[in-house]
């Protein structure tokens, strides 16, 4: 089937989805969640077929892997989305003009949302649940690494949609080819919004190639600044959690910035990372302090490529600064504007950091691992927007709706 025909079918389905009641949409989502759990064997088998093609040392392996627990979590997230209030039909502005015209600004679906993503089969279910709940149809373009997993996931969703008499073109999976990506990005009139989820190279390609509207998400070069007034025990826990909770995700810590007055505390601060076998790329000052206190096999000198790298692995950079101005300058130079954090007991310092750091999410005394739609109470997420125009940060239901003006008159004409 030609991709243009798929786009037209999804566009037509988007008009019918928008007319479903919220109760009906929730019923479908709960049924899909049930099938994820009842048919987890078929999903795990498809995922195993994908995993066989990938080296375990690849940073994307963890993102690609599905487990019974992860599938149960995906089903739980979908049920959670079904419990959330509908984002549609809200009147966000209302007024009556002197001539008697009544104006209302009401939230509505975008229509068709295209999502391009890499080795993340969970994204297939997350995007479907959020788009369907918000009355949008979706076109999915997954990576070749997750082709079997994505195909099986969409087949399962289609089965449930047909059972409920809903047009199964509400979700379409494109071939995992570069040609399909190009056609999606140029589907003017058929696709209302495109969201890339992946690394910097993918996002840069989409930004420079797309002729349809784009919201940038994904790439996370994440910093934590351990201030001169930071609590050591708190810093240990925050740095370890941000770095090692799940190294392949976009909110994982890539660079620790440490105030030089706290260099003596650096071995203790990073001791939990040694237990997790995290490789450190330290600048000269940090290297000299860590030498003899951190495993030699895990300690390296930083080079020109160290800072600004999204590692997605058990690796982390360490940068020493003289003061917060230098920390802010480093973050401004290397941040991807995703998530940044400061550890300090000084409230004034923290507020200045939160005010001056340009990122979607800025933390005080908490790890960046919390940048997540479910953690923010949004249900699942369709991505973490790192741009300023439109949504910013975790994107849930509200962020994938737009609005239209409804004007009620009584025969008024304009002079």
QUIDAJO-V610718 format. One record per residue. N is the residue number from 1. SS is DSSP state (helix for helix, strand for strand, loop for the rest). Layout:
n: [N | N]
ss: [SS | SS]
//
This chain:
n: [1 | 2 | 3 | 4 | 5 | 6 | 7 | 8 | 9 | 10 | 11 | 12 | 13 | 14 | 15 | 16 | 17 | 18 | 19 | 20 | 21 | 22 | 23 | 24 | 25 | 26 | 27 | 28 | 29 | 30 | 31 | 32 | 33 | 34 | 35 | 36 | 37 | 38 | 39 | 40 | 41 | 42 | 43 | 44 | 45 | 46 | 47 | 48 | 49 | 50 | 51 | 52 | 53 | 54 | 55 | 56 | 57 | 58 | 59 | 60 | 61 | 62 | 63 | 64 | 65 | 66 | 67 | 68 | 69 | 70 | 71 | 72 | 73 | 74 | 75 | 76 | 77 | 78 | 79 | 80 | 81 | 82 | 83 | 84 | 85 | 86 | 87 | 88 | 89 | 90 | 91 | 92 | 93 | 94 | 95 | 96 | 97 | 98 | 99 | 100 | 101 | 102 | 103 | 104 | 105 | 106 | 107 | 108 | 109 | 110 | 111 | 112 | 113 | 114 | 115 | 116 | 117 | 118 | 119 | 120 | 121 | 122 | 123 | 124 | 125 | 126 | 127 | 128 | 129 | 130 | 131 | 132 | 133 | 134 | 135 | 136 | 137 | 138 | 139 | 140 | 141 | 142 | 143 | 144 | 145 | 146 | 147 | 148 | 149 | 150 | 151 | 152 | 153 | 154 | 155 | 156 | 157 | 158 | 159 | 160 | 161 | 162 | 163 | 164 | 165 | 166 | 167 | 168 | 169 | 170 | 171 | 172 | 173 | 174 | 175 | 176 | 177 | 178 | 179 | 180 | 181 | 182 | 183 | 184 | 185 | 186 | 187 | 188 | 189 | 190 | 191 | 192 | 193 | 194 | 195 | 196 | 197 | 198 | 199 | 200 | 201 | 202 | 203 | 204 | 205 | 206 | 207 | 208 | 209 | 210 | 211 | 212 | 213 | 214 | 215 | 216 | 217 | 218 | 219 | 220 | 221 | 222 | 223 | 224 | 225 | 226 | 227 | 228 | 229 | 230 | 231 | 232 | 233 | 234 | 235 | 236 | 237 | 238 | 239 | 240 | 241 | 242 | 243 | 244 | 245 | 246 | 247 | 248 | 249 | 250 | 251 | 252 | 253 | 254 | 255 | 256 | 257 | 258 | 259 | 260 | 261 | 262 | 263 | 264 | 265 | 266 | 267 | 268 | 269 | 270 | 271 | 272 | 273 | 274 | 275 | 276 | 277 | 278 | 279 | 280 | 281 | 282 | 283 | 284 | 285 | 286 | 287 | 288 | 289 | 290 | 291 | 292 | 293 | 294 | 295 | 296 | 297 | 298 | 299 | 300 | 301 | 302 | 303 | 304 | 305 | 306 | 307 | 308 | 309 | 310 | 311 | 312 | 313 | 314 | 315 | 316 | 317 | 318 | 319 | 320 | 321 | 322 | 323 | 324 | 325 | 326 | 327 | 328 | 329 | 330 | 331 | 332 | 333 | 334 | 335 | 336 | 337 | 338 | 339 | 340 | 341 | 342 | 343 | 344 | 345 | 346 | 347 | 348 | 349 | 350 | 351 | 352 | 353 | 354 | 355 | 356 | 357 | 358 | 359 | 360 | 361 | 362 | 363 | 364 | 365 | 366 | 367 | 368 | 369 | 370 | 371 | 372 | 373 | 374 | 375 | 376 | 377 | 378 | 379 | 380 | 381 | 382 | 383 | 384 | 385 | 386 | 387 | 388 | 389 | 390 | 391 | 392 | 393 | 394 | 395 | 396 | 397 | 398 | 399 | 400 | 401 | 402 | 403 | 404 | 405 | 406 | 407 | 408 | 409 | 410 | 411 | 412 | 413 | 414 | 415]
ss: [loop | loop | helix | helix | helix | helix | helix | helix | helix | helix | helix | helix | helix | helix | helix | helix | helix | loop | loop | loop | loop | helix | helix | helix | helix | helix | helix | helix | helix | helix | helix | helix | helix | helix | helix | helix | helix | helix | loop | helix | helix | helix | helix | helix | helix | helix | helix | helix | helix | helix | helix | loop | loop | loop | loop | loop | loop | loop | loop | loop | helix | helix | helix | helix | loop | loop | loop | helix | helix | helix | helix | helix | helix | helix | helix | helix | helix | helix | helix | helix | helix | helix | helix | loop | loop | loop | loop | loop | loop | loop | strand | strand | strand | strand | strand | strand | loop | loop | loop | loop | loop | strand | strand | strand | strand | strand | strand | strand | strand | loop | loop | strand | strand | strand | strand | strand | strand | loop | loop | loop | helix | helix | helix | helix | helix | helix | helix | helix | helix | helix | helix | helix | helix | loop | loop | loop | strand | strand | strand | strand | strand | loop | loop | helix | helix | helix | helix | helix | helix | helix | helix | helix | helix | helix | helix | helix | helix | helix | helix | helix | helix | helix | helix | loop | loop | loop | loop | helix | helix | helix | strand | strand | strand | loop | loop | loop | loop | helix | helix | helix | helix | helix | helix | helix | helix | loop | loop | loop | loop | loop | loop | loop | strand | strand | strand | strand | strand | loop | loop | helix | helix | helix | helix | helix | helix | helix | helix | helix | helix | loop | loop | loop | loop | strand | strand | strand | strand | loop | loop | loop | loop | loop | strand | strand | strand | strand | loop | loop | loop | loop | loop | helix | helix | helix | helix | helix | helix | helix | helix | helix | helix | helix | helix | helix | loop | loop | loop | loop | loop | loop | loop | loop | loop | loop | strand | strand | strand | strand | strand | helix | helix | helix | helix | helix | helix | helix | helix | helix | helix | helix | helix | helix | helix | helix | helix | loop | loop | loop | strand | strand | strand | strand | loop | helix | helix | helix | helix | helix | helix | helix | strand | loop | loop | strand | loop | helix | helix | helix | strand | strand | strand | loop | loop | loop | loop | loop | loop | loop | loop | loop | loop | loop | loop | loop | strand | strand | strand | strand | strand | strand | strand | loop | loop | helix | helix | helix | helix | helix | helix | helix | helix | helix | helix | helix | loop | loop | loop | loop | strand | strand | strand | strand | strand | loop | loop | loop | helix | helix | helix | helix | helix | helix | helix | helix | helix | helix | loop | loop | loop | loop | strand | strand | strand | strand | loop | loop | loop | helix | helix | helix | loop | loop | loop | loop | loop | loop | loop | loop | loop | loop | loop | loop | loop | strand | strand | loop | loop | loop | loop | loop | loop | loop | strand | strand | loop | loop | loop | helix | helix | helix | strand | strand | strand | strand | strand | strand | strand | strand | loop | loop | loop | loop | loop | loop | loop]
//
